[in-house]
Each structure stands twice: as C-alpha cells, then as structure tokens.
Amino acid sequence: MNTNKNNSKSKSRLKQKQNKVELLLLLLYAIGFYTFCIRRSLHLSRDHFSKLRGLRDGWLFSPPRLNDVSDAQWRNFRSNLPILSLVFGIFTLLANICRKLFHLRARGMSILWLFLSLIYLSYLHGACILFIFLIASANFLLVKIFAQAKYFTFLLWIFNLVFLFCNRIYEGYPFSKFGEQWEYLDNFRGTFRWHICFNFVVLRMISFGYDYHWAHQDSRFDKEERNVHLNGYTFTTYLSYLVYAPLYIAGPIMSFNSFVSQLDVPQTRYSRIEVTLYGLRWVFGLCLMELMTHLFYFNAFAVSASWKMLSPMDIFIIGYGVINFMWLKFFLIWRYFRFWSLIAGIEAPENMPKCVNNCHNLESFWKNWHASFNKWIVRYLYIPLGGSQRKLLNIWVIFTFVAVWHDLEWKLLSWAWLTCLFFVPELLVKSAANAFEARGALDGFIFHELRAAGGAITITCLMVANLVGYVIGPSGFSWLISQFLGKEGLSVLGFMFLTFYVGTKDAMKPIASVHNASIFGPMIWLPVA
C-alpha cells in the first residue's frame, strides 16, 4: 500500500518537474519571439517611414519620433479626448447630483439622461436628429402594436434591416431630397455622420422590441437582470436608452432590460475605488498605445499598401502588429465610454475581458473581442434561430449579419464567410474532442498535442481572415497565398505555426495561467477589474 502511494507521489513530482521544464522552454521561446518581432518592427518603421501615409509629428523621445495616426477612428478619438472628457464629466456630475438631490428613479433619470443626450446629439448630428427620432418612433409604434403577434420578430428584423441598408445606401438622406424647402437643413448636419452611429441604435431598437415581446411571455432574461414591468416600457425611457450619451457612439451594447433596471437602482458591483482603479488602468493603456504608435508603424504599413513590398516574414510581423494595434485601439475606446457609464451608475458589459493574444480558438476570440456584441447576438439572434441545435447553419447567418451591420462592403462579407469556413472544422473537432475519453497517459498526451496544433491552425486562419477583411481585401487574398506558398513563404508559415503552437500549448497549461493569460499575452495584456 505504501509502495503504491510512494510511486504515485514520485510520478506526481516527476510530472510537476516536467511541466516546469516545459514552461521554462515555452517562456524562453516567447522571449525570443518577441525580441525578434520588436527588433524587426523597429527596423521596418525606421527604413520605410518616408513611404508611409498617416504619420504625424510626435511628442515622445528626443528628438521626437513620428506618431502613427493613420487610423481615422483612433485619430478622431485621440484628438477629441479633451472635449469628450469635459462633456462627460459635466454630464455624469449633473446626473449623480440630481439623482441624490431629487431621489430620482427610472422615470426621472430617463428624462434627465434624455435631455443631456439631446444636447450631445445636437452637437454631433445637428438637424439630422430628426431622422433618428422619426425612425425610432416608427420602431416604437411597431413594437407596441405587434409585440404579441406571432410574426412580430419577422416584422422587427425586416424593419430594422431595411433602415440599416437604406441609411448607408442613401448616406444619411440629404434634406434636399425631400424638397427645396428643406435644403437649408443640409448646412446643419453636425460634426459626425448620424447614420454611422445609428448602427448601434438599430441594435438597441431590436433589443427593446425583443425585451418587450418577452415581457408578455415567460421571462427569458439573464439571471443578473431584474425584469422590467410592462409599465416601464415607456417612450421616454425607450428614447433615453437609444441615445444614452456615454454609450451612444461606440457602446458597449447592453439590453433595454438591463439599462432600465440600473436607471432605477444604480449598479453596486463596482465600488468608487474600483471605478477609479478602472480609470487608472485605462490611462496606463493609453500610455501603452502612445508608446506603440511612436515606435511601430503597423497600421501605416496597412493603409499605405507598403506591405506588398515586404518579405513574407515582414508581412507576418506587420499583420500580427495590426491585429494587436486594433485590439488595443478598441480596448481603449470601449473602456473609455464604459468608464463614464460606470461613474453614472450604469454598468455595461465589458467588451475586452481577455487579450487577443490569449485566445487560441475562434469561439474564444469572438467571446472576448466585442464581447457585448457577442452577448447581444446570442440573446437576440443565436438563441431565437435555434441555438446549438443549428450551430453550423447559424454561424453563416450571424457572421453575414455582423458584416453588413459594420458596412456594406465585399471585403467584410469575404471576411465573414472566410471566418465561417474556418469555424466549421473547429466545431467538428470540438464535437469529436468532447466525445473523446483519454484511457491513459499516452492518449492524454496525444490529445493535448492535437489541441495545441489545432489552436495554431485556427489562429493562422484567423489572421488570414482579418487581413483579408480589414487590410488587403478579397482581391489581395490570392496574392497573399502565392507569397506564402513560395520557398521563403513556406518557412515563414512553419515559423508562424510553431509560434502559435507554443502560445496555444502554454495557454492550456494550468501552471502558466494568470486570469487564463498566456505568456504570449503580457506584451499588451491588461488585467480586468
């Protein structure tokens, strides 16, 4: 008996020792990988900066380096940070003071936030707020009249998809199209195109419709939400939800039910100290972004099409850098608006709970990239379509919707359909893996090695899909494949596969996990409060 126990302990110690040795080797590889990528990225930025578009005078280092502000979304957000912070600081201060002084609940707070948000929208969109309120009012009437009809969800989707397409096709409807007497209003269209922001309003209109529809039936809300009584679905509260200033431009997205519940009773999950720390972490992220854009010109390479002159290895490094830049950009934008919403007492879902470098399969990636959108899709699209029973079919509908929701472009549709193609084998392999039972140490070893190899293939496919969708477009796909099927390209593919294999293998090791973080994540990984 004692002999068996001693053997068991010896095997356990040996396994722990092997895990530590393996972890050390993985860590050494990660250090070598990032050292190589950082050095090569610095050389690329130094050698090609004169050919790149979107570089501006920077403020870091001596002499100051050029700053990569080639991404329009990041450039606009960065330049408007001071005025945005002033506006939201005043709004949230007024909202919190009025809530305490007048003991406002859902109805009173909805009126207050509607008033503040109208000031905000008047500056952003000028006279175009007429379009927003006309479409929103029509949606409200449709929901109230047909909510209990069997074909209600069909009507709701058709109505919102029609306006989603028409807004883009007619580019926000010039007032001159409605007659010469309205033409003068085209001089007061504000500073921001309303039909771009309206994509988020469409999601909120659908959310309101479904939540009101379900309120007449058995509850299907999340356990963390309090059900809103039918009397709470008022026009004022509805409009307040659609144009709630802190989340209006970029989200995160939250359900109508969750929003109204927190208007009535402010969130209690985050204390004041935790909200403050959340804001300080955001400032740290901003400093990291400034350092990145001053040192590495990843996005400038993408928008300048200069990557076509590079070797396959350099294309891989630029592609990897672009994805990390995009992750950090959205991380900062989404967390900034969520921070102000938290100060106002309303907690929206976290959009970036995990670093992109810590996701080793497509399902994990999409749950942690635009997480609030993912939750919205699951709640209002995936489950109504049949959920896991029709998963292989649902992903094609869902990703097509995600593509056209972003914009009406072929490269986004090609990104969506490529992602679906890569998703299908992953789902099949996962299904087989769930049915697999390891009968011994060898089976367990083979299973984990296959999982790591599968993760490496998945990440490679994910990079290709995102490069096609956001950088090179479908026309550049064949060129990209031809580059990587050459003699030099095949060796780079092998290097990519080995790197992603190491990262995936590490992410699956319990001993290496900190908030489930891979050793490939710490370069830009920031902890979630």
C-alpha positions in Angstrom: 0.0 0.0 0.0 2.8 2.4 1.0 4.7 1.4 -2.1 1.8 2.5 -4.4 1.5 5.8 -2.5 5.2 6.5 -2.9 5.0 5.6 -6.6 2.1 7.9 -7.1 3.9 10.8 -5.3 7.0 10.1 -7.4 5.0 10.3 -10.6 3.3 13.5 -9.5 6.7 15.1 -8.6 8.1 14.0 -12.0 5.1 15.4 -13.8 5.4 18.8 -12.0 9.1 18.9 -12.8 8.4 18.2 -16.5 5.7 20.9 -16.5 8.2 23.4 -15.1 10.9 22.5 -17.6 8.3 22.7 -20.4 7.1 26.1 -19.1 10.7 27.4 -19.0 11.3 26.3 -22.6 8.0 28.0 -23.7 8.9 31.1 -21.8 12.4 31.3 -23.5 10.7 30.8 -26.9 8.2 33.6 -26.2 11.1 36.0 -25.1 13.0 35.1 -28.3 9.9 35.6 -30.4 9.0 39.0 -29.1 12.7 40.1 -29.1 12.8 39.2 -32.8 9.5 40.8 -33.6 10.2 44.1 -31.7 13.6 44.5 -33.3 12.3 43.7 -36.8 9.4 46.1 -36.3 11.7 48.9 -35.3 13.9 48.3 -38.3 10.9 48.3 -40.7 9.5 51.5 -39.2 12.9 53.2 -39.5 13.6 52.1 -43.0 10.2 52.7 -44.6 8.7 55.7 -42.7 9.2 58.1 -45.7 6.9 55.9 -47.8 4.1 55.6 -45.2 0.9 57.7 -45.0 -0.7 58.9 -41.8 2.5 59.7 -39.8 2.4 63.0 -37.9 4.9 64.8 -35.6 5.0 63.0 -32.3 6.0 64.1 -28.8 7.8 61.1 -27.3 11.6 60.7 -27.2 14.4 63.1 -28.1 14.3 64.1 -30.9 10.6 63.3 -31.1 9.6 60.4 -33.3 6.8 60.4 -35.8 3.5 59.2 -34.5 1.3 56.7 -36.4 -2.2 58.3 -36.5 -3.1 56.7 -39.9 -6.2 55.0 -38.4 -9.1 57.6 -38.8 -11.1 56.1 -35.9 -8.2 56.3 -33.5 -7.1 59.7 -34.8 -10.5 61.2 -34.2 -11.0 59.7 -30.8 -7.5 60.8 -29.6 -7.9 64.3 -30.8 -11.4 64.7 -29.2 -10.4 63.2 -25.9 -10.2 66.5 -24.0 -13.6 67.8 -25.1 -15.2 64.3 -24.6 -13.8 64.1 -21.1 -15.1 67.6 -20.3 -18.6 66.9 -21.6 -19.0 63.5 -19.9 -17.5 64.9 -16.7 -20.2 67.6 -16.6 -23.0 65.1 -17.7 -22.2 62.5 -15.1 -21.7 65.1 -12.4 -25.2 66.6 -13.1 -26.8 63.2 -13.3 -25.4 62.0 -10.0 -26.2 65.2 -8.2 -29.8 65.3 -9.5 -30.3 61.6 -8.6 -29.3 62.2 -5.0 -31.0 65.6 -4.5 -34.3 64.7 -6.0 -34.2 60.9 -5.3 -34.8 60.1 -9.0 -35.7 56.6 -10.1 -36.1 55.1 -13.6 -38.7 57.6 -15.0 -36.9 60.7 -13.6 -33.4 59.5 -14.6 -34.6 58.6 -18.1 -36.0 62.2 -18.6 -32.7 63.7 -17.3 -30.5 61.5 -19.5 -32.7 62.1 -22.5 -32.3 65.9 -22.0 -28.5 65.6 -21.6 -28.2 63.2 -24.5 -30.2 65.5 -26.8 -27.6 68.3 -26.1 -24.9 65.8 -27.1 -26.7 64.6 -30.2 -27.5 68.2 -31.3 -23.7 68.9 -31.4 -22.9 65.6 -33.1 -25.7 65.4 -35.7 -27.4 68.8 -35.9 -30.7 68.7 -37.7 -30.1 65.0 -38.6 -31.5 64.1 -35.1 -34.9 64.4 -36.9 -34.1 61.2 -38.9 -33.1 59.4 -35.7 -36.3 60.2 -33.8 -38.6 59.6 -36.8 -37.2 56.1 -37.3 -37.1 55.4 -33.6 -40.7 56.5 -33.2 -41.8 54.3 -36.0 -40.0 51.3 -34.4 -41.7 52.1 -31.0 -45.1 52.1 -32.6 -44.4 48.8 -34.5 -43.3 47.1 -31.2 -46.3 48.4 -29.2 -48.8 47.4 -31.8 -47.4 44.0 -33.0 -45.5 42.8 -29.9 -47.9 39.9 -29.2 -48.3 38.8 -32.8 -46.8 35.5 -34.0 -44.9 37.2 -36.8 -43.6 40.0 -34.6 -39.9 39.1 -34.7 -40.0 38.8 -38.5 -41.5 42.4 -38.7 -39.0 43.7 -36.2 -36.0 42.4 -38.1 -37.3 43.4 -41.6 -38.0 47.0 -40.3 -34.5 47.4 -38.8 -32.6 45.8 -41.6 -34.3 47.9 -44.2 -33.3 51.1 -42.4 -29.8 49.7 -41.7 -29.3 49.3 -45.5 -31.1 52.5 -46.6 -29.1 54.7 -44.2 -25.9 53.5 -45.8 -27.1 53.4 -49.4 -28.5 57.0 -49.3 -25.7 58.2 -47.0 -27.9 59.7 -44.3 -30.6 61.1 -46.6 -29.7 64.7 -47.7 -32.6 67.0 -46.8 -32.6 68.3 -50.3 -34.1 65.0 -51.5 -37.3 65.9 -49.6 -37.8 69.2 -51.3 -36.2 72.6 -51.8 -37.8 74.0 -48.6 -35.8 71.5 -46.5 -32.5 72.0 -48.4 -31.2 74.7 -45.9 -31.0 72.0 -43.2 -28.1 70.3 -45.0 -26.0 73.2 -43.7 -26.7 71.9 -40.1 -25.7 68.2 -40.3 -23.4 68.4 -37.3 -19.8 67.1 -36.9 -20.4 63.4 -37.0 -22.3 61.3 -39.6 -25.5 60.1 -37.9 -26.0 57.0 -40.0 -22.7 55.6 -38.8 -23.8 55.9 -35.1 -27.2 54.6 -36.0 -25.9 51.1 -36.4 -25.8 50.9 -32.6 -29.2 52.4 -32.3 -30.5 49.6 -34.6 -29.2 47.0 -32.1 -30.9 48.9 -29.2 -34.2 49.1 -31.1 -34.1 45.3 -31.7 -33.3 44.8 -28.0 -36.2 46.9 -26.9 -38.6 45.0 -29.3 -37.5 41.6 -28.1 -37.5 42.5 -24.4 -41.0 44.0 -24.6 -42.1 40.9 -26.6 -40.7 38.6 -24.0 -42.2 40.6 -21.2 -45.6 39.3 -22.3 -44.3 35.7 -22.1 -42.2 33.7 -19.7 -39.1 35.5 -18.6 -36.0 34.9 -20.8 -33.8 37.5 -19.3 -30.3 36.9 -17.8 -30.3 35.9 -14.1 -28.3 39.1 -13.3 -31.1 41.3 -14.6 -34.3 42.4 -12.9 -37.4 42.0 -15.1 -38.9 45.4 -16.1 -42.6 45.7 -15.6 -44.7 46.4 -18.7 -45.3 49.9 -17.4 -41.6 50.6 -17.7 -41.6 50.3 -21.5 -42.4 54.0 -22.0 -41.5 56.2 -24.9 -39.3 58.4 -22.8 -37.3 55.5 -21.3 -37.0 54.0 -24.8 -35.6 57.1 -26.3 -33.2 57.6 -23.3 -32.0 54.0 -23.9 -31.4 54.6 -27.6 -29.4 57.8 -27.2 -27.8 57.4 -23.7 -24.8 59.6 -24.2 -21.9 57.6 -22.5 -22.6 54.6 -24.7 -24.1 56.2 -27.8 -21.1 56.4 -30.2 -19.4 53.1 -29.7 -21.2 51.1 -26.9 -20.6 48.7 -25.2 -24.1 47.3 -26.0 -26.5 46.4 -23.3 -30.1 45.2 -23.3 -33.0 47.5 -22.6 -34.0 45.4 -19.6 -30.5 45.8 -18.0 -30.4 49.6 -18.8 -33.7 50.4 -17.2 -33.0 48.2 -14.2 -29.9 50.3 -13.5 -31.6 53.6 -14.2 -33.9 52.6 -11.3 -31.3 51.3 -9.0 -27.6 52.1 -9.8 -25.1 49.3 -10.2 -23.4 48.1 -7.0 -20.8 45.6 -8.4 -18.1 48.3 -8.7 -17.2 50.5 -5.7 -15.9 54.0 -6.1 -12.3 52.8 -5.5 -12.7 50.1 -8.1 -14.1 52.5 -10.7 -11.1 54.8 -10.0 -8.7 52.0 -10.5 -10.5 51.0 -13.7 -9.9 54.6 -15.0 -6.2 54.5 -14.0 -5.8 51.2 -15.8 -7.3 52.9 -18.8 -4.7 55.7 -18.6 -2.0 53.1 -18.5 -3.4 51.5 -21.6 -3.4 55.0 -23.3 0.3 55.4 -22.4 1.0 52.0 -23.9 -0.8 52.9 -27.1 1.2 56.2 -27.4 4.4 54.2 -27.0 3.3 51.7 -29.6 2.3 54.2 -32.2 5.5 56.2 -31.8 7.7 53.1 -32.1 5.9 50.8 -34.6 4.0 52.0 -37.7 1.9 48.8 -38.2 -1.3 50.5 -39.3 0.5 53.0 -41.6 2.0 50.0 -43.5 -1.5 48.6 -43.9 -3.2 51.8 -45.1 -0.2 52.7 -47.4 -0.2 49.2 -49.0 3.5 49.2 -48.4 3.3 45.6 -47.1 3.3 44.5 -50.8 7.0 45.4 -51.0 7.9 43.3 -47.9 9.1 39.7 -47.5 6.7 37.0 -46.2 8.3 37.2 -42.7 7.8 41.0 -42.6 4.2 40.6 -43.8 3.6 38.3 -40.9 5.1 40.7 -38.4 3.0 43.6 -39.8 -0.2 41.5 -39.9 0.4 40.4 -36.3 1.1 44.0 -35.3 -2.0 45.3 -37.0 -4.2 42.9 -35.0 -2.6 43.9 -31.8 -3.0 47.6 -32.7 -6.7 47.1 -33.5 -7.2 45.2 -30.2 -5.6 48.0 -28.1 -7.5 50.7 -30.1 -10.9 49.1 -29.4 -9.8 48.3 -25.8 -9.3 52.0 -25.2 -12.3 53.3 -27.0 -14.8 50.8 -25.4 -13.4 51.1 -21.9 -13.4 54.8 -22.1 -17.1 55.1 -22.7 -17.8 52.2 -20.2 -15.9 54.1 -17.6 -18.1 57.1 -17.9 -21.2 54.9 -17.8 -19.9 53.3 -14.6 -19.5 56.7 -13.0 -23.1 57.4 -13.9 -24.2 54.3 -12.1 -24.9 52.0 -15.2 -22.7 49.0 -15.8 -22.4 47.9 -19.4 -20.8 44.5 -20.3 -17.0 44.5 -20.7 -16.0 44.4 -24.3 -12.4 43.2 -24.0 -12.2 40.8 -21.0 -9.2 39.0 -22.4 -6.2 40.0 -24.5 -6.3 38.9 -28.2 -3.0 37.0 -27.6 -4.7 34.8 -25.0 -7.4 33.5 -27.4 -6.4 30.2 -29.1 -9.7 29.3 -30.9 -12.3 31.2 -32.9 -15.1 30.8 -30.3 -12.9 32.2 -27.5 -11.7 35.0 -29.8 -15.3 36.2 -30.6 -16.4 35.9 -27.0 -13.6 38.2 -25.9 -13.2 40.7 -28.8 -16.5 42.6 -29.0 -18.0 40.7 -26.0 -21.1 42.8 -25.5 -22.0 42.4 -29.2 -21.4 38.7 -28.8 -23.8 38.6 -25.9 -26.4 40.6 -27.9 -26.1 38.2 -30.8 -26.5 35.2 -28.5 -29.6 36.7 -26.9 -31.4 38.1 -29.9 -30.2 36.1 -32.9 -28.4 32.8 -32.0 -31.0 31.5 -29.4 -34.0 32.6 -31.5 -32.5 30.8 -34.5 -32.3 27.6 -32.6 -29.1 27.8 -30.6 -26.7 24.9 -30.5 -29.1 22.6 -32.3 -28.4 24.5 -35.6 -25.0 25.8 -34.8 -23.4 25.0 -38.2 -26.2 26.9 -40.0 -26.5 29.7 -37.5 -22.9 30.9 -37.8 -23.4 31.8 -41.5 -26.5 33.9 -40.7 -24.8 35.5 -37.7 -21.5 36.4 -39.4 -23.2 37.7 -42.5 -25.3 40.0 -40.3 -22.2 41.1 -38.4 -20.5 42.0 -41.7 -23.4 44.0 -43.2 -24.0 45.7 -39.8 -20.5 47.0 -39.9 -20.7 48.2 -43.5 -21.9 47.2 -47.0 -18.5 46.1 -48.4 -17.5 43.0 -50.2 -14.3 42.7 -48.2 -16.3 42.5 -45.0 -18.6 39.8 -46.5 -15.5 37.9 -47.6 -14.1 38.2 -44.0 -17.4 36.9 -42.6 -17.6 33.9 -44.9 -13.9 33.0 -44.5 -14.4 33.1 -40.8 -17.4 30.7 -41.1 -15.3 28.4 -43.3 -12.6 28.3 -40.6 -15.3 27.9 -37.9 -16.9 24.7 -39.3 -13.8 22.4 -38.8 -13.3 23.8 -35.3 -16.8 23.0 -34.4 -16.5 19.5 -35.8 -13.2 18.9 -34.0 -14.6 20.2 -30.7 -17.6 17.9 -31.0 -15.2 14.9 -31.6 -13.0 16.1 -28.7 -15.9 16.2 -26.3 -16.7 12.6 -27.1 -13.1 11.5 -26.7 -12.0 9.8 -23.5 -8.3 9.5 -22.7 -7.6 6.0 -21.4 -4.0 6.5 -20.5 -1.1 8.9 -20.3 -0.3 8.4 -24.0 -3.9 9.2 -25.1 -3.9 12.3 -22.9 -0.5 13.5 -24.3 -1.7 13.0 -27.9 -5.0 14.8 -27.2 -3.2 17.8 -25.8 -0.7 17.9 -28.7 -3.6 17.8 -31.2 -5.4 20.6 -29.4 -2.3 22.8 -29.5 -1.8 22.0 -33.2 -5.5 22.8 -33.9 -5.2 26.1 -32.0 -2.1 27.0 -34.1 -4.0 26.3 -37.3 -7.1 28.3 -36.0 -5.0 31.4 -35.1 -3.3 31.3 -38.5 -6.7 31.2 -40.2 -8.0 34.0 -38.0 -5.1 36.2 -39.0 -5.7 35.5 -42.7 -9.5 36.3 -42.4 -8.8 39.6 -40.6 -6.1 40.6 -43.0 -8.5 40.0 -45.9 -11.4 41.8 -44.2 -9.6 44.8 -42.8 -6.3 45.2 -44.7 -5.8 43.6 -48.1 -9.4 42.9 -49.2 -10.6 39.9 -51.2 -8.5 41.0 -54.3 -5.3 40.6 -52.3 -6.1 37.2 -51.0 -4.7 35.2 -53.9 -1.6 37.4 -53.8 -1.1 36.7 -50.1 -1.5 32.9 -50.7 1.0 33.0 -53.5 3.5 34.8 -51.3 3.3 32.2 -48.6 3.4 29.2 -50.9 6.8 30.2 -52.2 10.1 28.8 -50.8 10.6 31.6 -48.4 6.9 31.8 -47.5 6.7 28.1 -46.5 9.4 28.5 -44.0 7.6 31.6 -42.6 4.4 29.5 -42.4 6.3 26.9 -40.4 7.6 29.6 -38.0 4.1 31.0 -37.6 2.7 27.6 -36.9 5.4 26.8 -34.3 4.9 30.2 -32.6 1.1 29.8 -32.4 1.5 26.1 -31.3 3.8 27.3 -28.4 1.3 30.0 -27.5 -1.7 27.6 -27.5 0.2 24.9 -25.6 1.1 27.4 -22.9 -2.4 28.8 -22.7 -3.7 25.3 -21.9 -1.3 24.8 -19.0 -2.8 25.5 -15.6 0.6 26.3 -14.1 1.0 29.2 -16.6 -2.3 30.8 -16.2 -2.9 34.2 -14.6 -6.5 35.1 -15.3 -6.1 32.5 -18.1 -3.3 34.5 -19.6 -0.8 33.0 -22.0 2.9 34.0 -21.8 2.2 35.5 -25.3 -0.3 37.9 -23.8 1.7 40.1 -21.3 3.1 42.4 -24.0 -0.3 44.2 -24.2 -2.4 42.3 -21.6 -4.1 44.4 -19.0 -5.9 42.9 -16.0 -9.7 43.3 -15.9 -11.2 44.7 -12.7 
